[in-house]
Amino acid sequence: MAIILILLICGTVNLVTAQVADFLYPFNHLSSQLRIVGGQDASAKQFPFQTGLYISYQLKSAFCGGSLISENYVLTAAHCLEGALSINVVLGALNISDESEPGRQSQTTTSYTIHPQWDSSYYKNDVGVVRLSSPAILNEYVQKITVASGVDTYANQQGTVIGWGKTYDDQQTLTDILQYVSNKIYREGNKGFCQGDSGGPLISNGVQVGIVSFSYKSCQVSMPSVFARVSEFSEWIKDNTDIV
């Protein structure tokens, strides 16, 4: 059963022969190391479903992306949530470092659910949901996104990945302003984005079709980026949230 989407933009590699050790598995590194390369600044209210997740674990902390799928739930990657003790959820942000932004909402929760068949060795079933401690207030800055369902692979359609990840390898912090980059979606292939925030959304025509999972270690080489295919998990998402 196929569970990934790969966006292609440059370079070549045979995904079947790529070595697992050459890919960046974000849970083993700070997720803020993940990147969006060649993107551009988003504008206020352009992606009102985008969320930032500041996650505390026992011995470290990390940053992941996510998407608001109902007033009560955020969709993200399982590898972001594994071992989490608390999650500070930021909604409605454009500049993730500016806590005074208009429309920004922030809350802390400890409630989340990881897919029961999540496999951290091979990043299979890399999907999870966060339950907010209080409902999000929907407005022009904060809105829900529809999650994909059915059998459509969205192959050959335009896709957009979004996040506050790094824009080059040596960057030491998150990018303040939300970034996005668009390209064609392929079911499988041989080129790729570098990386966006782990757990962040891949969207097409206003629908979330993927979740950022993992990618190659370096932005300086052209290798695939891998996304959990949301439509494969639509029933699980419905069963573990309040969306219908």
C-alpha positions in Angstrom: 0.0 0.0 0.0 1.5 3.3 -1.1 1.7 5.9 1.7 4.1 8.5 0.3 4.1 11.5 -2.0 7.2 12.8 -3.5 7.5 16.3 -5.1 10.1 16.6 -7.8 12.1 19.7 -8.8 15.7 19.0 -9.6 18.5 16.4 -9.9 18.1 12.6 -10.2 18.2 9.5 -8.0 16.5 6.1 -8.1 14.5 6.1 -5.0 14.5 2.3 -4.9 18.3 2.2 -4.6 18.7 5.2 -2.2 20.2 4.2 1.1 18.0 4.7 4.2 21.0 6.0 6.2 21.4 8.9 3.8 18.0 10.4 4.6 17.4 12.8 7.5 15.1 11.3 10.1 13.9 14.3 12.0 13.1 12.7 15.3 16.8 11.8 15.6 17.7 15.5 15.0 16.1 18.8 16.0 13.2 19.2 13.6 14.2 22.8 13.1 16.9 21.5 10.9 14.4 20.8 8.2 14.2 23.2 5.3 12.2 24.8 2.5 14.6 25.7 -0.3 13.8 28.1 -3.1 10.6 29.2 -1.4 9.2 32.7 -0.9 7.7 34.6 2.0 4.0 34.0 2.7 1.7 36.9 3.4 -0.6 37.3 6.4 -3.7 35.1 6.3 -2.4 33.3 3.1 -2.2 29.9 4.9 -4.5 30.3 8.0 -4.5 26.6 8.7 -0.7 26.4 9.3 0.3 25.8 12.8 3.7 25.8 14.7 4.3 23.2 17.3 7.0 23.8 20.0 7.4 20.3 21.5 9.0 19.4 24.8 10.5 15.9 25.3 12.3 14.5 28.4 15.7 15.6 27.4 15.2 18.0 24.4 12.8 20.2 22.5 11.9 20.5 18.9 9.8 22.5 16.4 7.4 20.9 14.0 4.7 22.1 11.7 1.0 21.1 11.6 -2.3 22.0 10.1 -5.6 22.9 11.8 -8.2 20.3 10.6 -11.0 21.3 13.1 -11.5 23.7 15.9 -10.1 21.0 18.2 -7.4 19.1 16.3 -4.1 19.6 14.5 -2.8 17.1 12.1 1.0 16.5 12.1 3.6 13.7 11.8 3.9 10.8 14.3 7.6 11.3 14.6 7.1 14.8 16.0 4.8 13.5 18.7 6.6 10.3 19.8 7.7 10.9 23.4 6.3 14.4 23.7 5.6 15.6 27.2 3.9 18.9 26.2 3.1 20.8 23.0 2.8 24.6 22.6 0.5 25.1 19.6 0.7 28.4 17.7 -2.1 29.3 15.4 -2.5 32.3 13.0 1.2 33.2 12.9 3.2 34.6 10.0 6.4 35.6 11.9 6.8 32.7 14.2 9.2 34.8 16.4 6.7 37.7 16.9 4.4 36.9 19.8 2.6 40.2 19.4 1.2 39.5 15.9 -2.5 40.3 15.4 -4.6 37.2 15.2 -2.1 34.9 16.8 -3.4 32.2 19.2 -1.3 30.1 21.5 -2.0 27.3 23.9 -0.3 24.3 25.5 -1.6 20.7 25.4 -0.5 17.3 26.4 -3.2 15.4 24.5 -2.2 13.7 21.3 -2.7 10.4 19.4 -0.1 8.6 17.2 -1.1 6.1 14.5 -0.9 2.6 16.2 1.2 1.2 13.4 3.7 4.0 13.4 7.1 2.5 12.6 10.0 4.7 13.6 12.6 2.4 11.9 11.1 3.0 8.4 8.9 6.0 9.0 5.7 4.1 8.0 2.3 5.5 9.1 3.9 8.8 10.0 0.7 10.5 11.1 -0.6 11.8 14.4 -3.1 14.3 15.7 -2.9 16.9 18.6 -6.0 17.7 20.6 -6.2 21.4 21.6 -6.8 22.2 25.2 -9.5 24.7 24.1 -11.1 25.2 20.7 -9.4 27.4 18.2 -11.2 30.7 17.5 -11.8 30.8 13.7 -11.3 34.1 12.1 -9.4 35.6 9.1 -6.1 34.5 10.6 -7.1 31.0 11.7 -9.0 28.6 9.6 -9.4 24.8 9.0 -8.2 22.9 6.0 -9.9 19.9 4.4 -8.0 16.7 4.4 -7.8 14.5 1.3 -9.8 11.3 1.1 -10.6 8.7 -1.6 -8.3 7.3 -4.2 -7.0 10.4 -5.9 -3.1 10.4 -5.8 -3.0 14.1 -7.0 -0.3 13.0 -9.4 0.7 15.8 -11.8 -1.2 18.4 -9.9 0.4 21.5 -8.4 1.4 21.0 -4.7 2.6 23.5 -2.1 4.6 22.8 1.0 4.7 25.3 3.8 6.7 26.0 6.9 9.2 27.9 9.0 12.1 25.5 8.3 15.6 26.5 7.3 16.2 27.8 3.8 19.9 26.6 3.5 22.0 24.0 5.2 24.1 26.2 7.6 21.2 28.2 9.0 21.1 27.8 12.8 17.6 28.9 13.5 14.1 28.8 12.2 13.1 31.2 9.4 11.0 33.9 11.0 8.6 34.4 8.1 6.5 31.5 6.9 7.8 30.1 3.7 6.1 28.2 0.8 7.2 26.6 -2.4 5.2 24.9 -5.1 5.8 22.3 -7.7 4.3 19.3 -9.4 3.3 16.2 -7.4 4.4 12.7 -8.4 3.4 9.4 -6.8 7.0 8.4 -7.0 10.0 9.8 -8.7 13.5 11.0 -8.7 13.7 14.7 -7.7 12.6 16.7 -4.7 12.1 19.6 -2.5 14.6 19.8 0.3 12.6 19.9 3.5 9.9 21.9 5.2 8.9 21.7 8.8 8.3 18.1 9.9 4.6 17.5 10.2 3.7 20.4 8.0 1.2 20.2 5.2 1.5 19.6 1.5 -1.6 21.1 -0.1 -3.2 21.0 -3.6 -6.2 23.0 -4.7 -7.0 23.9 -1.1 -6.9 20.3 0.2 -4.2 18.8 2.4 -2.8 15.8 0.5 0.5 15.1 2.4 2.3 15.5 5.7 6.1 16.3 5.7 7.8 13.1 6.8 11.5 12.9 5.9 14.1 13.9 3.2 17.7 13.8 2.3 20.2 15.2 4.8 21.6 18.0 2.7 19.8 20.7 0.7 22.8 20.9 -1.6 21.9 17.7 -3.4 18.8 16.8 -5.4 17.0 13.9 -3.6 13.4 13.0 -3.0 11.3 14.5 -0.2 8.8 12.1 1.3 5.3 12.9 2.6 2.7 10.7 4.3 -0.2 10.5 1.9 -3.2 11.9 3.8 -5.9 10.0 1.8 -4.4 6.7 3.1 -5.2 7.8 6.6 -8.5 9.6 6.2 -10.6 7.0 8.1 -8.1 6.9 10.9 -8.1 10.7 11.1 -11.9 10.7 11.3 -11.9 8.0 13.9 -9.5 9.9 16.1 -10.8 13.5 15.7 -14.1 15.2 15.4 -14.0 15.8 11.7 -16.7 14.0 9.6 
